[in-house]
Structures are given as structure tokens and as C-alpha cells.
């Protein structure tokens, strides 16, 4: 019984071989077209990256004039980046500018805890 059924399937496949190949190609092309459509829809929502130059704050302008980006206080023991809030609290007459972190540490200063990145 099973052998007879298998033989019927084989005969049907041999008779309809060209039609089955055509149906397979049509289905494959449809799937590929659908996938490409989905991929292009996803790319529409990607936004380009743009880099914009921002104006310098007064502290950053001061840094450029003084030549250092590390600021310490004459009366303190820690140093900050010139754009940190801790550096903004130091009076101008008490500010000491360093060209690098190493220079500030050689002078006996330590990194400020409230200044990100130090």
C-alpha cells in the first residue's frame, strides 16, 4: 500500500517537474522581493549623523587664552577641567592653569571627584 502511494507521488513529480520548478522560482522571487522591501523600509528610519560646532563657554574661552585646560585653585588641592562646575566656582584671581594632568599632579594637586572624566 505504501509502495503504491510512493510510486504515485514519484510519477506525479516527474510529470509536473517543470511546473513545480516554475512555482518554486516564483515563490523564491516573491520572498526575496518582500525581504528587500522590508530592508528598505528599515533604512528609511535611520537618520544621518551630523556634527555641529558649539559656541565656547566663557570658561573655555579663558582656557584658550591661558593655554591650559586643567584648572586648580591657589587655596585648594584638587584640579578640574576648565569646563567643569568645580572650576567655575573658583574665583578668577585664585585660578591656576596647567597644560596637562601630569603638570597638575606634579604640583601636588589631585583629580576632583565631581569632575567627570578625571
C-alpha positions as CSV (number, residue, x, y, z in Angstrom):
1,X,0.0,0.0,0.0
2,X,2.7,2.4,1.0
3,X,4.9,1.5,-2.0
4,X,2.0,2.1,-4.3
5,X,1.4,5.5,-2.8
6,X,5.2,6.4,-3.1
7,X,5.2,5.3,-6.7
8,X,2.2,7.6,-7.5
9,X,3.9,10.6,-5.9
10,X,7.1,9.9,-7.9
11,X,5.1,9.7,-11.1
12,X,3.3,12.9,-10.3
13,X,6.6,14.7,-9.6
14,X,8.1,13.5,-12.8
15,X,5.1,14.6,-14.8
16,X,4.9,18.0,-13.2
17,X,8.6,18.7,-12.8
18,X,8.6,21.8,-15.0
19,X,5.6,23.3,-13.3
20,X,7.0,22.7,-9.8
21,X,10.3,24.3,-10.8
22,X,8.4,27.4,-12.1
23,X,6.3,27.5,-8.9
24,X,9.5,27.3,-6.7
25,X,11.2,30.1,-8.7
26,X,8.1,32.3,-8.3
27,X,7.9,31.7,-4.6
28,X,11.6,32.3,-4.2
29,X,11.5,35.6,-6.1
30,X,8.5,36.7,-4.0
31,X,10.3,36.0,-0.8
32,X,13.4,37.9,-1.9
33,X,11.3,40.9,-3.1
34,X,9.5,41.0,0.2
35,X,12.8,40.9,2.2
36,X,14.3,43.7,0.1
37,X,11.2,45.8,0.7
38,X,11.5,45.3,4.5
39,X,15.1,46.2,4.4
40,X,14.5,49.4,2.5
41,X,11.7,50.3,4.9
42,X,14.1,49.9,7.9
43,X,16.7,52.1,6.3
44,X,14.2,55.0,5.9
45,X,14.2,55.5,9.6
46,X,17.9,55.8,10.0
47,X,19.0,59.4,10.4
48,X,22.4,60.7,9.3
49,X,24.8,61.7,12.0
50,X,25.7,65.4,12.0
51,X,28.4,67.2,14.0
52,X,27.8,70.8,14.9
53,X,30.2,73.2,16.3
54,X,29.0,74.7,19.6
55,X,30.0,78.1,20.9
56,X,32.6,78.1,23.5
57,X,31.6,78.9,27.1
58,X,33.4,81.8,28.9
59,X,35.5,79.2,30.8
60,X,36.6,77.5,27.6
61,X,37.5,80.9,26.1
62,X,39.5,81.6,29.2
63,X,41.2,78.2,28.8
64,X,42.2,79.2,25.3
65,X,43.7,82.5,26.5
66,X,45.6,81.0,29.4
67,X,46.9,77.9,27.4
68,X,45.7,75.2,29.8
69,X,42.6,73.0,30.1
70,X,43.3,71.9,33.7
71,X,42.4,74.4,36.4
72,X,43.3,74.4,40.1
73,X,42.9,76.8,42.9
74,X,45.7,78.5,44.8
75,X,43.9,77.6,48.0
76,X,42.8,74.1,47.1
77,X,44.3,70.7,46.5
78,X,42.2,69.4,43.5
79,X,42.2,70.2,39.8
80,X,39.3,70.3,37.3
81,X,38.8,70.6,33.6
82,X,38.1,74.2,32.8
83,X,34.5,73.4,31.8
84,X,33.6,71.5,35.0
85,X,31.3,73.1,37.5
86,X,34.0,72.9,40.2
87,X,36.3,75.1,38.0
88,X,33.5,77.7,37.6
89,X,33.3,78.1,41.4
90,X,36.9,79.1,41.7
91,X,37.5,82.9,41.7
92,X,39.4,84.1,38.7
93,X,42.2,85.6,40.8
94,X,42.7,82.2,42.5
95,X,42.8,80.1,39.3
96,X,46.0,78.3,38.3
97,X,46.1,76.8,34.8
98,X,48.0,73.6,33.9
99,X,48.7,72.3,30.4
100,X,48.2,68.7,31.4
101,X,47.1,66.4,34.2
102,X,50.6,65.4,34.9
103,X,51.7,69.0,35.5
104,X,48.9,69.4,38.0
105,X,49.8,66.2,39.8
106,X,53.5,67.2,39.9
107,X,52.4,70.5,41.5
108,X,50.6,68.4,44.3
109,X,47.1,68.6,43.1
110,X,44.7,65.6,42.8
111,X,41.8,65.0,40.4
112,X,38.4,66.4,41.6
113,X,35.8,63.8,42.4
114,X,32.9,65.9,40.9
115,X,34.5,66.4,37.5
116,X,33.6,63.6,35.0
117,X,36.5,62.2,33.1
118,X,39.3,62.8,35.6
